[in-house]
């Protein structure tokens, strides 16, 4: 999954596939370590994408064009 434009959805799909492969227990130790490392990199990528999306959602474009942090008031 080393394409120039990796997507969150594609990374998540690959991550789910790796988890299923690892859960099957059919991989040898070396291959399991390789897949685990790839899974951790994918999880990090997904986490960063979610953080970026959260940051964008937490901004509101005000009527005058000013971008302001959004805070939920209780």
C-alpha positions in Angstrom: 0.0 0.0 0.0 2.7 2.5 -1.0 0.8 4.5 -3.5 1.3 8.2 -3.7 -2.3 8.9 -2.7 -3.1 6.5 0.1 -6.6 7.0 1.4 -8.0 6.4 4.9 -10.5 3.9 3.5 -7.8 2.0 1.6 -5.5 1.9 4.6 -8.3 0.8 6.9 -9.3 -2.0 4.5 -5.7 -3.2 4.3 -5.4 -3.0 8.1 -8.5 -5.2 8.6 -7.1 -7.7 6.1 -3.8 -7.9 8.0 -5.6 -8.4 11.3 -7.6 -11.3 9.9 -4.4 -12.9 8.6 -2.7 -12.5 11.9 -5.7 -13.8 13.8 -5.7 -17.0 11.7 -2.3 -18.0 13.1 -1.2 -19.4 9.8 1.7 -17.0 9.3 5.2 -17.9 10.4 6.9 -15.7 12.9 9.0 -13.6 10.4 5.9 -13.0 8.2 3.8 -12.2 11.3 6.3 -9.6 12.4 6.4 -8.1 9.0 2.6 -7.9 8.8 2.4 -6.5 12.4 4.8 -3.8 11.5 2.8 -2.9 8.4 -0.4 -2.9 10.4 1.1 -0.5 13.0 2.2 1.9 10.2 -1.3 1.7 8.7 -2.9 2.3 12.2 -0.6 5.4 12.6 -1.6 6.7 9.2 -5.3 6.2 10.0 -4.9 7.9 13.3 -3.2 10.9 11.7 -5.9 11.2 9.1 -8.6 11.1 11.8 -6.8 13.8 13.8 -6.5 16.0 10.7 -10.2 15.5 9.9 -11.1 16.3 13.5 -9.1 19.5 13.4 -10.8 20.6 10.2 -14.3 19.8 11.5 -13.4 21.9 14.6 -13.0 25.0 12.5 -16.0 27.1 11.4 -15.9 29.6 8.7 -17.5 32.7 10.1 -19.8 34.9 8.0 -17.0 37.5 7.7 -14.6 34.9 6.4 -12.7 34.5 9.7 -11.8 30.9 10.6 -12.5 30.4 14.3 -12.1 27.4 16.6 -15.3 25.7 17.3 -16.2 24.8 20.9 -19.3 23.1 22.1 -20.9 25.0 24.9 -22.8 23.0 27.5 
